[in-house]
Amino acid sequence: MNIKEAKEYIKDTVSAYLKKDEFGDYRISVEKQRPIFLIGAPGIGKTAIMSQIAEELQIALVSYSMTHHTRQSALGLPFISKKSYDGAEVSVSEYTMSEIIASIYDTMEESGVKEGILFLDEINCVSETLYPSMLQFLQYKVFGKHSVPRGWIIVTAGNPPEYNRAVREFDVVTLDRMKVIPVDVDYPAWKAYAEKRGVHGAIQGFLESNRDSFYKIETTAYGKTYVTARGWEDMSDMIKLYEEDGKTVNESLVCQYITDEKISKDFCAYYDLYNKYKRQINAEEIFEGQLSEKTRKTASAASVDERLALTGLLADTVKSETRDILSVYRVLTKIRPAVSSVADLDNTQAIEKLDAFIDSVKNAMARRSRAGSLSAEERTGSKRIIKFYTDAKKAIGSGKNIKEIYNGQLTSLKERATRESSRIDCLFAGMDEMFGRESNEVLVLVTELTLSPDTAEFLSVFKSKAYDEHNSVLLVNDRAKQLQDEIRELNEL
């Protein structure tokens, strides 16, 4: 299965394991809760989905890479204790609590979350001295004498032997006590994640036309070359920071993340095209409905790759703006009940209540962060809520009403959303004029906006007449795959 399917399978399994009966006991006893073993190529997102699952199920997450552990750190250190048997005192070997088990208890204590996932990565690459104990752990969920706390589900991951010489194969007895999930490399599943994550538009545009470049691990005369999902995502973050600082993104940077020389050069060529249109074409004139003859002729005469790069740039602009509008929309939706509860209070009471709200949000952030289940998006949203409450306190102190502040921001948001809908309408009009209403480029644009979760949500809430018309006429879902095949064929000529 692909990584998206694996995520849903694990999520469903964890949910089932955490179901309780009328007496508060787990429906599937702890002894029968088989550990999950994800096995797949490196860098395809096995680790990333664990934090997503914890976020969505609102449970805790403790992660460890087992290659960093010795027998002592995993099992605990030995010490001598005294015990009495039949009146005789004897010295007995005991073990301190495992670092891993202790970390679970620390997480529960500090976050207040009592259920979670213990994720052990590279489980099949442990040291020779730790290997026998790991087999016992997978079968009985204990390190030494210390058990994994009830309510904590064990999920493990590892690479197949062809990717890692240190891999040790589990015996049938161990495998029979686990849920083994082979995970395959799958670009469409990653693309959905990349859209949500906001991976750089140039990377998404390049991979959409060069899917064979998404993942590759190869041994050459000069050593291993590798291109992974992790590499594309990490490079996206770095490119964004370089662009913010006005620094040059070149092959020297790209090859640090994409080590295959041909793919690295191909991406750099596409990135140059992507930025060529940033420099040569004023995208704002398209969004403002003021397409110049010069821009129309330049776009119409462009090669297939150049047209797709321009389309990707325009789609990325829409995605970025709609993502930010929705983040504000979600914040205002969340704080509305709090605003209503404060609106009729006197200034002193209102400020006291806002202080309580601020403390509540900060405490929730701290607990979720300690539990390992706070996403970057939620962190940003929480900080925006705190900022609103803080600004509202100052405004109330100056004699303003909190409803007026809220309504002012809501009005501003609606105006911004209406303007963005108009810009999208103008974009489609410009695309029709540059490439033709039923062109592949327009289909790519509709597909990109449809598959982006934030843009799709924006268009469902705030609407765009032009998008709805093009989506209906072009039958995106039926023609999208055909288009991608055509593009790949063109690139191969």
N, C-alpha and C positions, 0 to 999 in steps of 0.2 A: 504494500500500500504506500501511497505518498505521505508526505509529512503532515498535510492537512487532515487526511483520513486518520493517521496515527494519533494526532492530537485529539480528535473527537472520540476515538476508541478509548484512549487513556482517560479522558474526561468522564466518559460514561462509566468506565470501570471504577474509577475513584468514587464517583457519585454512588454507585451500587455498593461498594465496600463500606461507605459511610452511612448507609441507611440503617435505621434502628427500629426495634420493635416497640411495643407499648411499654416495656419495662426499661427502655434505654439501652438494651444490649444490641450489638451489631447483628444484623440479619445474617450476614455471612461471618462466621466466627473468625477471629484474628488468625487462628491457626490455618484456616482454609483460604485466607486472602493471599493468593499467589502474587509474588513480586512480578512486576512487569519488566521485561528485558527488550529494549529497543536496540536493534542492530542494523547498522547502515553505514554508508560511506561518511567520511569526516566532512564537517562544514555544511551539512544540509539542513541544520536547524533543530537538531534533536534537543539541545540544551535550551534553545530559545522558547520552545513550546511549553516547557515546564513552568516558566514564570507566567505565561499566558493562562495556563490552566489554573494556577493558583489564584491569579487575579479574578478570573471569571467565576471560580467556585468560592471565592472569599475565604480561602484557607491559607495556611502558612507554607513556606517552602524553605528547606535546608538543603543546600547543594554541596557536594564534595567531589573532587576528582581523585579517584583512588590511586592513581599513579604517584601521588604525592605522599602516600601514607606508608608507614612501616607497620610491622606487626604490633609494636608497642603503642603507637599513636591510635591505631584502630581498636585494639583490645584493651588498652590501659596498661599501666606499669605494675609489676608484681610487688607485693609487700608481705611481711610476716605478721599474722595475727594470732592471738591466743584463743583456744577453745577448750571446753571441758567435755570429755566423753567418759561416762561411768565414773565420775569423780576424779579423773586424771586430766591434768591440763597439758595440752599439746600445742606445738607450733604448727600453723596451717598457712599454706600459700594462698593469698587472696590477690585480686586485681583491682586497681582503681577504675573508676568509670571511664569508658571509652570517650575519647574526644568527640567523636561523632554523636554518640548518645547524649553526652553532656550538652552539646550544641542544641539539640532538639529541646531539652528541658530549659535551656537559657532562652530560646526563642519563645517558648510557651510562657515563661515567666515574664518576659519583657514586653511581649506583644499582647498577651491575654488571649491569644488564639490557641485552642487546645487540639485542633486537628490540622493535619497537613500532609505534605509529600516530602519524603526523604529521597532525594535524587542523588544517586551515586554514578558518576560518569566514568567511562573507561574501566568498567568493572572486570572485564576479561583481560586486563593488562596489569594486574596487581603483582607485587613482588613474590618471589618463590616462597618466602617465609610466611607471607600473609595468605597465600592462595588456599591452603586447607581451611583456615578460619573463615574465609569468604564463602566457601561452599557450605559450611555450617550455618553461617549467617543467612544465606539465601534460603536454606531449608527451614531454619527454626527462628529466624529474626532476632538472634542474640549475638552480641559481641562479648565474649567472655561469659560473665554471669549476668550481664545487663541486657535486658530486652528493649527493643524499640517500643516506645509508649503506645498504648492503645489509641486508635484514631489516627495513626500515622501510617500512610501507605508507602510501600517501597517501590520506587521506579528506578531502573538502572539503564545504562546505555553502554554500547561498545561498538568497535569497528570490526568488520570481517578481517580474517587473517591476511588477505591480499593487500590491505592498507597499513598494516602494523605488524612488524615482526615479533613484537612482544606479546601478541595475543595468545592466550591459553584457552583451549577448548574445554567447555564444561561437559561433564559426563551426563549420561542419560538420566541418572537418578536426580541430578540437580535440575536439568532442563524440564523434567516431568513435573517439577514443583513450581515452574515459572510460566508466565504468559509471554511467549516469544513473539515479537513483532518485527519482521523484516521491513525496513523502510527504504524505498527506492528514491532516486533523484527524479524530481518532477518539476519542470519549470512553471506550468500553470498554477500549481499550488503555491509556489514561492511568489509568483507575481501578485496573487491576492494579498499575501502578507506584505509584499513590498509597497503596494498601494496604500495599505493601512499605515505602514511604518513611515511613508513619505520618502522612500528611496529616490535619489536624484533622478530627474526626468531624463537626463542623457543616458543613464544606465538602463532605465526601463525601456527607452526608445531603441537603444542599441540591441538589447537582448530580445526585444519583440521581433526584430528582423534577423537576429542571429542566434536562434535558440540553441544551436549546437555549441555555442560558446559559453553557455551558462555554467556547465560543470565539466571538468576534465582533469583527470589525474593520470600522468604518464611518466614512465621511466625512460630517460634518454641517455645518450653517451655522456652527457654533462650532469647527470643527476635527475632528480624528480622535478617535474613541473606540475603545478596544480592551480586549478581555477575552481573556486567553491562559492556557494551561496553566502557563506560568512565573509569571504573576501569582497564580494560585490557590495554587501551592506556596509562593511567597515570602510571601504573606499568611498562610498556615498557620503558618510559623515565627514570624512577628511576633505573631500572636494568642496562640500558646502562651506567649511571653515576657510579653506583657501580662497574661495570666491568672495567671502565676506571681507577678507583682508586684502583682496586685490592681488593675490599671489598667482603665479602661473601653474596650471595643472599640466604636467608634461609626462612623458614616458618614464622618466626617473621616478615619479611618484606612483604612477599606475602599476609599474612592474613590481612594486613592493607588495601589492595585493593580488595582482593577476600575473602569475609568473610565466605563463605560456607566451612566448615572444610574439607569435602571430596574432593571438587574441588581444594582447596588450596594444600592439600597433594598430589593429583594426579599431579598437575602442578609441584610441587617441585620434584617429582620423575622423571617426563619427563625432567625437566631442568637439573637434575643431569646426566641423560643419554646424553643429548645434550652436556654437558660440559665434560662428560667422553671421548667422541670422540675428543674433542678439545685437551685433554691431551694425549690420548693414540694413536691417529692416526695423522700422519703428513699430513695434507690436502695438503700441498704444493707439496708433492711427486705425488699426484694424478693429480694436476693441471699442473705439469711439465712433465707428461707422464712417471713417474718413479715409478709406483706402485710396492711396494715390496711384496714378497710372504707372509710375516708376516701380512701386512695390508689386503691383499686379503683374507687370511684365517680367520682373525678376523672378517671382515665384512660379509663374507659368512656364518660363523657359528653363527652370531648374531640373536637375537629374532626379531620378527616383529617390536616391538616398538623401539628396538635399531637400526634397519635398517632405519626406518623412521626418527629417530632422526639424524642419520648420513646424510641421504639425505637432511634433512632440513638444517643442518649445511652447507653442500656444496652449496646448493641453495642460502642460505643467503650470503655466501661469494661472489658469482657471482652478486647477486642483489646489494650488497654494492659497489662493484667495478664499475659496469656498471652505477649505479646512479651517482657516482662521475665523471666518464668520460663524461657522458651526460651533467652534470652541467657545465663542462669546455667547452664542445662543444657548448652549448647554449650561453655562454658568448662570445666566439670568433665569433659566428654568429652575435650577436647583435652589437659588436664593429667594425665589418669589414667596414661598411660605414664611420664611424668616422675616422678610420685609413687611409682610402683612401683619405679623405678630408684633412688630415694633412700631408700626405706623401711628397708632393712637396713644402711645405712651408719652409721658412728659420727657423732656430732654435727659434728665438724670437717669430715669429708668431705661430709656432707649439706649443710652451709652453703656449702661451696665449690662443690658441684654446682649448688645453687640460684642462686648468684651467676652461674654460667655460663649457666644457663637464662635468667635475667633479661637478661643481656647479649645473648644470642641473640635474644630477643623484641624488645628495643630496636633492635638492628641491623636486624632484618627490617622493623620498622616504619619506620625511617629510609630504608631502601632502597626500600620500596614507596611511601612518601610522596614521595620524590624522583622515582620513576618515574611518579608520577601515577596509581597503580593501587591506592591504599589507600582503601577505603570508610570512611564514618563508623562503620558497624557493626563492621567489622574493627578499627578504631582503638579503639573502646570495649572490644571483646573482649580485645584485646591488653593494654590497661591493667588490665583485671580479672585477667588471668593474672599480670601483674607484681605486682599487689597481693596475690594469693594467695601467690606465692612469697616476697614480702617479709614478709608476716604469718607464713608458715610458718617463716622463718628466726628470727624473734623467739620463736615458740612452741618451736622446737627448742632454742633457747638457754635456755629456761625449763624444759627437761626433758620436753617433750611429744613425742609420736610423730606424724610427718606423716600416717600412715595414719589416725590418730584424727581429725586435723583435717579431712582430706578426707572421711572417712566421716560426720563430724558435719555438714558442709555438704551432703553428698549426702542424708542423712536429712532435714535441714531443707528441702531442695528438694522431696523426695518428699512431705513433709507439706504443703508449700505447694501443690504440684500437685494433690494429693488434695482439698485444701480448695477449690481453684478449680474442680475438676470438680463438687464438691458445690454450689458457688455457681451454676454454670451450670445444673445440674439444677433448683435452686430458681428460677432466672430463668425457665426454660421453664414451670414450674408457675405462676409469677406471671403470665406472659404469657397462658397458657391461661385463667386466672381473670379477667384484665382484659379480654381481647379475644376469647377463644374459640380452641379448639385449631387450627382450620383457617382462622383469620383472615388477612387480608393482612399484618397487623402481625407475626404469628408467622412467616409466610413470608419477610418482609423480614429478620427476625432470623436465620433459618436461612441465607438467601442471603448475608447479610453475613459470618457466621461461616465459611461455606463458601468464599467468595471471598477471604477474608483469608489470605495464605500462612502467617503465624505461627499464627493461630488454628486453621487446618486442620491444620497440623503438630502442634500441641498436642493436638488432639482425636484425632489418629491415634495419638499416643504414649500419652497418659494417659486418654483415653476419657471420654465422658459418655453415660450411658444415655439420658437425655432427648433429647440432641441426635441420637443415632442413631435414636431412635424417630420424632422429628419429621421428620428428613431423609428417612426411608423413607416415612412416611405422606404427606408433602406433595409428594413428587417435585419437589424444588427446581428441578432443571435444566429440567424441562418447563414449570413454571408461572412461573418468575421473569420471563421476558420479558413474558408476559401481564399479570403484576402491574404491571410498570413502565408498560405502555401504559395500564392502567386508572387508575393514579395520575396520569399526565399528562393524561388526559381529564378527570378530576375537577378538576384545577387550572385547566383551560381554561374551565370553566363559569362 
